[in-house]
Amino acid sequence: MKNRVTGIGGLFFKSKDPKASKDWYRKHLGFNTDDYGCTFWWKDKKGKECSTQWSTFPKDTKYFEPSKKEFMFNYRVENLKELLAALKEEGVTIVGEMQEYDYGKFGWILDNDGNKIELWEPIDKAFM
């Protein structure tokens, strides 16, 4: 595979009070937050509109499992199905099944330290 990860799709972390965290980041750092967090828009090398999501999650979320970490990274990819097949062949732990939504495809893996990583084949125009 030529391209695997093409950018950062999201930064997610646990918070004891997600709303207070979103409010703090809005007030002090100027994040344009909504119920889901903050979406940052940028253009790739080809000039295509792309997004990166910043989100807080409740402290007791199960979404990051089996990782015990307080954070999870989401990486943008071009061909998730092909990438997951290649990673599986390379011995990488795949977590769950690929899921498809109107805003993209998602898959999950564990890195060498047991951190859960979300892989996202985005449909950025769904957010516009």
Secondary structure as GFF3:
##gff-version 3
##sequence-region A 1 128
A	DSSP	beta_strand	5	15	.	.	.	ID=ss1
A	DSSP	alpha_helix	18	29	.	.	.	ID=ss2
A	DSSP	beta_strand	33	34	.	.	.	ID=ss3
A	DSSP	beta_strand	37	43	.	.	.	ID=ss4
A	DSSP	beta_strand	49	58	.	.	.	ID=ss5
A	DSSP	beta_strand	71	77	.	.	.	ID=ss6
A	DSSP	alpha_helix	80	89	.	.	.	ID=ss7
A	DSSP	beta_strand	94	101	.	.	.	ID=ss8
A	DSSP	beta_strand	104	110	.	.	.	ID=ss9
A	DSSP	beta_strand	116	122	.	.	.	ID=ss10
A	DSSP	three_ten_helix	124	127	.	.	.	ID=ss11
###
